[in-house]
């Protein structure tokens, strides 16, 4: 089997409605934008697709396909995912590809392999479980009272844990953590994501407050450039750290966070930041060797597959962006997400796809 065609698509993705915020300094919920879909086809008729749901990705992926990727892939064996993963990193040496692009070909080739096998990708990877608990992962809201109300709504919907993305103000966020713990009681797992908003002194201050409030993990308080700073933080606080979400270099970089003693809870695996499915599985197995967690990032369909194939992850991350919390189709009322059943990996429903992509949309059958 050989790859015969490689196409990119620019898909209109409407702005988040209602819009939502992240911490001070970050852009909020995405505006109207063009996202990207990559489609790889073969002389056997089987195809694979992958979405890059980032604003602006449409034009980036179109450029890469026209200038590089089609030439690299046409004529190659689509089942040699390791070879193609290696080739992308070789291209990255000069191109310095945007991080989310590094895994795009890999995801499409896993999708293709799943469709060829007639199996969902989590099962082709080596299935570990068929359901997993979901945690509610908030956007940034206006007040402590809003967070408390949203936490109550999420618990009523069955969510098994609650993670906040707060304001990026160490004092205010510490107060929110204490108020949340008092509100939900001692038993609910709570997590905090700093979205890289702090320097080391504020990270230490907030980490001590999160430990006092009995939080389960403390995620990405600083930009993940200086691994030494994370080592200092890990030695200064008792709260376990979850690190290496957005840093470049996939498992190779994650290894340095672990070696520095910074990954005291574990590390992150997300297909957009860790080089696709292959990069995530490498990272998860690396963490497993050190008896660490590899917590799956984000609510994308690829994350549902990873959650079923990565033994050392705990939860599925379900994003809550509105003050009125409604049930998500993928999370049941006991707070579980179930393993996808369709072959391959689906594209998300709800966007206006061209005819060539419609057979690959979730629930298209
Ligand atoms: Mg995060």
Boltz pocket constraint, residues with backbone or C-beta under 6 A from the ligand:
constraints:
  - pocket:
      binder: B
      contacts: [[A, 193], [A, 195], [A, 219], [A, 220], [A, 245]]
      max_distance: 6.0
